[in-house]
Amino acid sequence: MIGWNALVLLAASSVALAAPPPSPPPTPEQVMAIPPEVRTLLQERVLGAANSPEQRLQRLVELVFRPEGLGLAYDTGATLTVAQTWQQRRANCLSFTLLFVALAREIGLEARMQEVGQVVSWYEDQGLIFNAGHVNVGMRVDGRQATLDLDSNVLYDRRGPQPISDSRALAHFYNNRGAEQLAAHDYVGARAYFDAALRMDPRFVPAWSNLGVLESREDDLDAAAKDLDTALSINRFHAPALHNATKLYQRMGDSRRVAQMQSRLEQIRKRDPFYQFMQGTSAERDGDYALAAHYYREAVRLYGKAHQFHFGLARAYFLGGNNRLAMKEMKRARDLGGEPMRAVYQSKLDGIRRLEARHAAR
């Protein structure tokens, strides 16, 4: 996933050790380069076995996902070049998008990068993950539009995927890499990647926000404030930048600016169905089902077509002992979920009905 945005105070280092200079970021051409052996496979398994664009797309999907091809596996931390993705057989949503778009264009298909403002993803081993950014592949085949996403357990925001330029997609790449270097305390390497991201897209808010975090870690608070002000001048409601700015101004003792940032954050949260939903899941985990239902109702009010939100509200009602309202929300989740979720929700709805029948028979 994309977008690391967290402010962490600088930890003092007592010893300065000489280290080799970090490798410079790969050029855009190096990021997107297709290895010669992959071009050979495209000729043999795709172009040589398919005539129509639809057939080529199907063959490409098989080449990327089937074990006898790439057998691509999902890895949230794998921000890789096209060649590295092929070699390592793993990718996050960004690496997959770069790879698939490059290969699709190589075989003559119309492919583009797409961006989603924010998403919530579901993982059994990690729970819920909120991301302030996501990318996927947009295709146009025989006059029909299609979206390909490596992450199948994802709920998009209301706008859904929007086409972006290759430069902006590469800004995501460099920003991700910079965030990884920042987390590893390699500030020289992180700066090089953030600078590369901003060369690709000077208005890329996440890179300005993360650069502000970097400057803060290096104790240059004035530079950090300038970077975060730049981020917020481009998008004054960018929640991660507001969060980082709040922490920075708290550190600087600027209570007036802290109050401004917190007020703006609160405005965003009141209008953000994903924030309300995440608050609901937190209350549900804590066993406060009345509070969970409150937050889930707000999420539904703000984004009524998300079946996951209705399912959350149904759970809160059920766990709070209100089976009648639980059934109502479960029906709505079923009707919005489509296949295969319809069968899952119908099964849960039948279970509530059986409980109600037992209680009525007593």
N, C-alpha and C positions, 0 to 999 in steps of 0.2 A: 504494500500500500504506500501511498505517497503522503508526504507532508509531516515532518517532525517539527513541532513547535512547542518547546518547553524551555523555560528560563531556569538555569542552574547556576548558582553562585560559584565563583572561581575558587578552587581549592589551592592553597599556596603550596608551592613545590620547594623543598629545601635543597635539592641537588639538581644542577643543570648538567645533563649528559650530552655529549656530542652525538648527533644522530645523522645518518645520511639524509640528504635532501629528499623530500617526497617526490614521487613520480608526478609529472604534470597530468592534469585531466586529459583523457582521450579527446581528440578532435571530434566534431560531429560526424565526419566521414568515417572515423574509426569506430564510433558508437554503432553506426548503421551498416558497417561493412559485412557483406555476406561471404563466408569462407568458400573457397573454390570447390571443396568437396560437397558443400550444400547445393551449389549451383548444379553440380553433376546429378545429385539426387533429384532435384527439381526437374531436370530434363528427363531422367529415366522414369520417375514414378508419377509425375504430374503431367508435364507437357506431352510425354510420349504415350500416355495412357488415357488422355481426355481431350475431347474436342471442344465442347461448349464451355462458356465461363462457369456455369453451374457445376459441371463435372470437374473442372479444374479446382474450384473452391472445395468441393467434397474431397478430392484427392489431397489437397493441401491440409485440410483438417485432419485427415487420416495420418498423413506424414508427421504432423506435429504431435498428435495425441496418442497414436497407437504405439504399443511397446516395440513393434518391429520397425518403427520410425524413430522419432525423437523421444516419445514416451514422456512428454513434458509433465513435470510435477510442480505443484503450487508451493511456493516458499515466500512468505511475506517479506523476508529480509533480503531477497535476491534481486538487487538493483544491478543488472548486468548488461553488457553490450550484447549485440546480436550474436556475435561469435561466442562469447562466454556463455550465453544462454544455451546455445546449441551444444557446446562442449560439456557443460555441467548438467544439462537436462533438467533445469529448475528455473523458475521465474516467479516474480510477483506480477501484479497486474500491469505495471509499467513495462517491465522487461518483455512480457508476453506481447504487449501491444506493439512495441518497437520491432520485435521479431516478426510477428505475423504481418504487419503492414509492409515491412521490407520484402518478405517472401512473396506476398500477394502481388505487389507491384512488379516484382521480378518476373512473374508469369503472366503479366498483362492484365491483372484485375484492378478494379478501381477501389482503393482502400484509403482510409483516412484515420487519423488519431481523433479520439473523442475524450471529453473531460466531463466529469460529474462533480458538482460543487461539494457535496458531502454524501456519505453513505454510512449505513450500519451493516456490518457483516456478522454472520452467525457461524461459530466454530465450536464443535462439541468439546474440544480439549482446552479452549481458551475462553469460552463464553462469548459475550458480545464485544465487538470492537467498533468504536466510532472513529471514522476517518474524515478529516477535513479535506478531502480530495481523492479522486479516483479517476483512472483512465481506462478506456477500452477501445475496441476496433469497430469502426463503421465501414460497412461494405455496400456497394451498389452493384447488383448482378442482374442482368437482363431487365433493367428498369425497376427492380425491387430493392428496397432498403433493408439492411439487416445489421444487427449489433452482435458482436462476439465478445464474450467476457470470460476470462479465465476463472473468475470467482463467481460461482453459481449461487452462493449463499449471501446475496447482497441486496439491500434495498436502496434504490436511488432516491435522491431528493425529487421534489415535484417537477423540476425542469427537465430532469433526465439527462442523458448524454448530449453534449453539444460539440460540434466539430471545432477543432483547434488546429493551428498551424504546426508544422513539424518543429519549428523553432520553439514553440511553447512546450511541446512534448519533450524536447531536449532540455529545456529549462527545468522541467520536472526531474529528469534524469540527474542533472548536475546538482540540483538542490537535494535530492535524496542522498547522493553520494556525499555531499557536504555535511548533511546531518549525521551520517554514519561516522565521518571523520571527527565531527564535533563530539559525538558520544564517546569516541575513543580518545578524546583530549588531544587530537592532532590538529591544532589550531591553524597551523600553516597550510596543511592540506585542505582543511575545511574552507578556509578563505579562498583558496584557489578554485574550489568547486562552486562556491557561492558567486564568485566573480564571473565564472563561466556561465552560470545560470542567468545572471543579469545581462551578460552579453547576448545571450539568446533572446531574452525578453526583459528589457529594462523596467517593465511594469509588473514583473512577477512578484506578487506580494509575499508569498511564503519565503522566498530567498531574502528579501529585505528584512523580514521578521527574524529569520534565523541568523542573518548577519548581525542584527542587533543583539541576539543572544551571545554570539561570539565576542562582540566588542565588550559586552558586560563581563563575560568570563575573563577577559584580558584587562578588566578594570578601567577601560576607557568609556566611562559612563556617558560623557557628552556625545561621543561617536555613536554609542548604542541608542541614545535618545534620538539622534538625527536619523538613524536607519529606521527606527520604529515609527517616527513621525512620517518618513517617506512612505512606509508601508500603509499607514492609516490615511495619508493624503490620497492614495490610490483607491483604497477601500476602507472607509471609516468604520465599517461594521465587520471587519475581518476578525473573528473571535480569537484565533490564536495570537494575532498581533496585539489585540487588546489585552489579552491575558499577560503576555510578555511585558507590555508597556506598564501594566499595573504593578507587576513585580519590580520592574526597574524603578519606577517613581517612588515606590515604597522604600526601596534601598536608598534613593537620593533624598528622601525626606520631603518630597513635594506632595503634601496632602491634597492640595487643590487638584492637581492632575490625577492623583489616585482616585479621587471622588468622581472626576469626569469619566475616567476609564471604566470604573465599576458601574456607573450609571448606564453607560452605553452597553456594557456587557449584559446588564440586567434587561435592557430593552431587547437585545438579540435573543436572549434565552426565553423570554415570554413569547416570542414569535417563532421559535424554533421547535418543530415537532420532535426532532431527533433528541434534543436536550430533554424535553419533557418525557419522552419515552425512556431515556437512559435513567432519569430520576425515578421513574416508575419501577424499572427493573431493580434499582438499588433498594427502594422501599420494600419491594416484594421479597428480595433476599433477606432483608432484616425482619420479615414477618409482619410488617405494618401494611396490611392489605387494604385498609381504608385509604391510607396515603397513596399507595400504589395505584388504586383505582382513580384517585384524583388526578394524578399525573398522566395516566393512560387516557383518561377522558380528554385532557387537554391536548394530548398528541392526536387523538382521533378528531377533535374539533379543528385542529390546524391542518391535518392531512388525513381526510376521511377515507381515502381509497387504499390505504396501506393495510392489507389483511393482517400483517404482523401486529399492528397496533390494536386491532380489534381482538386478536387472540390474547394479547397481554391483558386487556381489560376483562376478557372472559375469565382468564385465570384468576385475576384479582377478585372478581366477584365470586367465583367458585370457592376459592380458598377462604373468602370472608363469609361464606355460608349463604350467599344469595344465588341460588341455582336458576331462578327465573331470569334474572338479568344476565347470568352467565350463558344461558342457552341463546338469548337474544343476540349477544355479541358473537358467540360461536357460529351462529347462522350467518351473520354478516361476514365473518372471516371466511367461512366456507364459500359464500357467494363471490367474494372478491379474489379468493386464492387461486382459482383456475386449477388446471391439472398440473402435477399430481396432488396438490395440496387439498383439493376438494375431498378426496377420500380420507385424508388424514383428519381434517376437521370434522367430517361426517362421523367418523369413528368416535371422536371425543364427544361430539354432540350426543350420539347414541348412549355413550357411557353416562353422561349427566342425566339423560332421560331415564335410564334404568335406575339410577339412584333416587330420582324423584318418585318413580313408581313404587320403589320399596318403602320410601318414607310414607307415601299415601296409603299403602296397604297396612301399615301398623295401626 
